[in-house]
């Protein structure tokens, strides 16, 4: 049984001090570089990725014969609460966890993560993309290392756009303008609009020059004019017939519509590239019919949210040094190059993008421009909880006839209930 973390800050501080002074929480000798002990790793990757990550974790054991890595695959939908239950109950938490970028600040605020500044885990930290590294920090300390980055892009059907005689839209206004041509010439609707997931609201918000909050000034901004315009843009795309939406299961229904050529475009992420290729419009010899571009701009700007995955160390681990070294390895240029080649995941290290095998990867070719324009989300402890009010607001506009003004105002009020010190 691992020791509890009732005095988490003290434990983390002692662990860091031990590392800095040459001691080793797992019994190894820091000065000689030897490490040993057991590292339990909770991997939240998807079904198509987990076997590769398991093999990569096992390869760490080959490099360090005295380390035993216990690999555990945890369903993404359950992982957040499962970790909180284990860490809060002082029993069963993993030594290392693959954390979604929005979880880091939340877990760190609760005292469940060990600071990593000055430890082996942050090897060559200047090599990380600035946006990816931003999600690892909370209140001046680093609690994770970036493993994978992603963002949203515009998937488009080259055949349908060519038949309609239109170019890939660079703005939502242009998309709406050309929607009639696409419908008349191909019978397809221009866009499938995800209205069921609040993450997909962010490109519209960023496109109007807005954001959810302003952490620096402790101000809620989602109900400012840009937030109203973002909701109005989404509503207008649907009302005009330029887009179709679904409040039940946008992920499955939208992808199916895109795969079958019923819609010409859909905003989606790199995780769905392989799934898109399973559709009749893009399967086999038709693979080149699939295109990916940056998400269209709004009336003020262009941008998509930064997503991805980090690696964090549990503050109560009994194997601090081994855990830090494992994190260093799992986020290394070597491993990121491998996961790009084998899984087409987007690296978080600048140096990896310079490798020829990575530069020629289709996923990198498609999504690097979008990653370069990714917008950092507000990395606050309550960041993840802000999405539910947004989901309700978007659904109110697209499915319940609520006005953009009323919906934005309601979302803002809910934000202020969650963020007590925000105005």
N, C-alpha and C positions, 0 to 999 in steps of 0.2 A: 504493500500500500504506500502511495506517495504521501509525503508530509503535507499537511494542510497549508492554506495560504491566508490564514487569519491575519497575519502580519506580512502581507504581500510585499509592501514597499521594503521592509527590512530584509526579507528573503532575497529579493531581487538585488538589493544593494550589497548584501553579503556575497551573493554569487558573482557580481561584477567585481567586487573587491578581490575575491579569491582568484578570479581570472587575471586581473591586473597584476596581482602580487606573485603569480606563478603557481598558485594552488589550483586544484581541480576538483569540482564537486562530484565528478564521477570516478574519482580514484586514480585518474591518469596523472602524468607528470607534464604540466604545461610547458616547462622549460625545455623538455626533450621532444615535445610534440606528440608524445604517445597519448592515445585516448582509448577509453574502454567503457563498457557499460551497455545498457539497453536504451534504445531510443524508440519509443512508440510514436508512429507517424500516422496521423489521420489525413487521408487524402480525399478531397472532395471533388476530384475530377469526374468527368462523365464516363459512361459505359465504354465509349470508344477510346478513351485515354488511359483508363486505370491500369490495364495490363502493362503498358509502357512504363508508367510511373512506378509500378511494382518492381519491374526489372531494374529500373534506374536506382531505386532504393536498395535493391539487393547488390548492385554493383558497388555501392558504398561499403558494404560489408567486405567485399573483396579487397578494397583499398585499406580497410582497417579491420584486421582479423579479430581484434578483441571487442568489436562493437557488434551488438545484435540489434538489427532494425526490425521492429515488429510493425509490419505494414497493415493498416486497417482502412478499408474503403468505407467512407461514410457518405450517405446520400446528401446531396447539397441542400435539399429542402429541410432536412432534419438537423443539419450540422450546427447551425448557430445555437439553437436552444439546447442541443445535446451537450455542446461544449460548456455553455453557461451552467447547466445543471451539474456537470462533472466538476468544473472549476469551483463553483460556488459551494458544492457539497464536499470539497476537499478530497474527492475520491474518484479515480477513473479518468482523469483528464490526460490527454496525450502530452508527450514531451514537445512535439512539433505538430503544428496544424497548418493546413493549406486554407488560408482565410480569404474570403472575398474582400475586395478593397474597402468596402463600406463598413466591414466588421471591426477593423483594426482599432479605430478610435473608441468604439463602444467597449470592446474587450479591455483595452488599455485603461479606460476610465474606471472600469470596475476593478482594476488591479490584477487582472488575470494574465497579463503578458509581461515578460521580462524585457527591460530596455536592452538594446543591442549595441548602442554606441560604444566604440572602443573595444568591441569583441571580434573574434574571428568571423562571425556571421556576416559582418559588413565589409567583407573583402572587396577592394577596388570599387568603393561606393561611388566614386566620381564617374564611373562608366555607365551608371543607370540613367535612363531617360528621366528628364526632370519631372514630367507629369507622373510617371510611374512611381518615382521616389516620393512624391508628395503625399501619396496615400499611406505611407508607412510611418508618418510622423504624427505625434499628438503632444501638444503642450511642450514643445521644445525637445522632445526625446524621440528616438527611433525605436519602434516596437515590431518591425517586420522588415523583410527584404522583398523586393519585387521579383516575382517569378514569371508571370505571364501578363501581358497587357492586351487590351482589346478596345474596340469602340464600335460604333454603328456606321454602316455604309449603305449606299443605295444599290441593291441588287436590281439589275435590269435585263430584260429579254431583248437581245440584239435583233432578233428576227422581227419581233413586233414593232420595235421602233423604226427599223429600216422600212418595213412595209407601210408604216404610217408617214414616212418621210420626215421624221423629227429627230432632233439630236437629244443626247442625254441631258436632262434639265439640270441647270446649275442653281436654280432657285425654285421654291414652291410656286411662285407666281408663274414662272415659265412652264412648270409642270401642268398647272391648271389651264393655261392658255392652249397647250397642245393636247389636252385630254380629249377634246372633241375629235381631233384628227385620228387619234389612236382608236377611239371607239368606232368611228365611221369606217376606217380602213381595215380594222382587224377584228372588231367585235369585242375587244378586251377593254376592261376598265384600266385607267392609267395606273392607279396606285391602290395597294391594300394598306390601309392605315391601322396600325396597332393602337387600339383604344383601351385595351384591357390591362396594359402594363405601363406603370407610370414612368419607367425608364425611357420609354419611347416619346414621352412628352418633352424631354430635355432638349432635343435638337430644335424643336419649335420655339422653346423659350430662349435658348441661346441665339437662335436666328433673329429674334426681336431685340437682342441686346440685353436680355435679362438674366436673372439667376434666381434660385430658390431663396437664398438668404445672403446677407452681407455680414460674415462673421466678424470682420474687423470693426464694424460699427454696431454690432449686435442689433441688426435690423432685419426684419422680414421684408423680402422684396418680391415674393411670388405674386402678390396682389397689386403690384405696381402696374403701370400701363403696359410694359412688355409682356407681363403674364396674361393680361387680358387679350392682347393682340395674338399671343401664341394660341390660346384657346379658340379665338375667333378664326384664326387661320385653319386650324384643324376642322372646325365646324363648317367653314366655307368650302373646304375641299370635299367634304362628304355631301353637303347640301347641293353643291353644283354638279355632282355626279362624277367629279374627277377622281374620287376615291370611294372605296367601300370599306366598311369597318365591321367589327363584331365585338361585343362586350363579353362573350362567353369564353372562347378559347382562341384568341387571336394568333397564338403561336402555330397551332396545328392547322386551323382553317386558312390562315394567310399563306402559309407555306404551300399548302395543297393547291390553292388558287394560283400561286406563282408557278409551281411545278407544272400545272396543267395548261398554262397559258391563258388563264381567265383574267389575270391582271398582268400588266406589263412590268410593274415595278413593286418592290417592297423594301422597306428599311429594315435591315437585319444586321447581325454580327457575324464574325468569322467562324463562330461555332456552328453555323448553319450552312456553310458553303457545301460541305459534303452531302448534307441532306437535300439541298436544292438540286444537286446533280443526280439524285435518284428519280427525279421527275421526268416525264416523257419529253419535255421541252429541252432538257439539258443532259440526258443520259447518253452514255457511250460516245458515238460519233458526233453527237450534238453538244458535247461539253463546251466547245468554244462559243456557243450561243449565249452563255452566261457572262454578263459583265458586272463589274462592281466599280462604283464611283463614290466620291465623297457625298454625304447627305446634302441635299439642296439647301441653299441659304434662305433665310427669311428676308424681311425688309431692311434689316440692319446689319446682319453678320452671318457667318456660317460656322457651325461647330457641333460636335457630338460629344457625349459624355465619355469620360475615361472610365473604363472598366478593367477587369482583370483579377489576378490572384496574387496574394503575397504569402510568405511563409513566416510564421510567428513561433516563438518559444514560450511555453507555459511558465509562468513565474514560479510555480511550485515544483518544477522538475528536480529530481535528484541527480540528473545527468546533464548538468548545464553545459559543460565543455563539449561533450559528445554531441549534444543537441545543436550547439552553435556551429560546430564543424559540419554537421549534417545539413544545416540550413545553407551554409557557405557552399557546399557541394551542389545542393539541389538548385541553387540559383546561379551557379557558375556559368561562364561562357561555354564551357564544354557541354554541360547538360542542356543549356538553352539552344545550342546549335543542334543537338540531337533531337530535341522535342520539335524544333522547327522542321527538320528533315522528316521525322517519322509521323508527326501529328499536325504539322502546318500551324503550330501555335506561334503567336507573335512575341518575339523576344523583348526583354526590358533593358538589355544592355546595348549601348551604342555600337560597341565593337563587333557584336554578333551580326549586325546588319551589314557589316563590311565584308563578311565571308562570302565567297563566290557561291557556295551551296545554298546560302540563305538568300542572297540577292536574287538568285534565279528561281526561288520558290514562288509559286503562283500566289499563295496567300499573302506573302510579303509584298509582292508586286501589286496586288489588289488593294491591300489595306494600309500600307505604309503611309500613303498620302493622307488617309483619314486619321491615322494615329498621330501624325504630325500636327493635325488641327484639333486634337482631342482637348476637351476642356476639363480641368480638374473640378471635381465636385467639392462641396464644403465638407472637409474632413473633421467633423465634430462628433461627439459621442452619440448624439441623437440623429445623426445623418440618415441612418437606415429607416428610422421611424417616420421620416418626413414623406416617404413614398405613399403610404396608405391614404393620407388626405388628398394627395395629388391624384391617385387612382379614382377616388370618389368624385373629385372635381371634374376630371376628364369624362368619366362616365355620365355625370350629370349633364354635361354639355352635349355629348354625342348620342346619348340614349334616352335622356329624360327631358329634353327640351329646356334645360336651365340656360340662362344667358351667360356668356363668358364673363361679364362683369360680376354677376352674382356668384358664379362658381369660383372665380379668383378670390373674391372677398371671403367666401367660406373657407377656402384652403388657407388663406392668411390667418384667419381666426383660429383654425386648428393648430397651425404652426405656433402661434403665440401661447397656446395652452401647453404645448410640448416644450417650448423654449421660454421658460419663465422670465428670463432676464433680457429677452428681446422685445423691441418695441415695434 
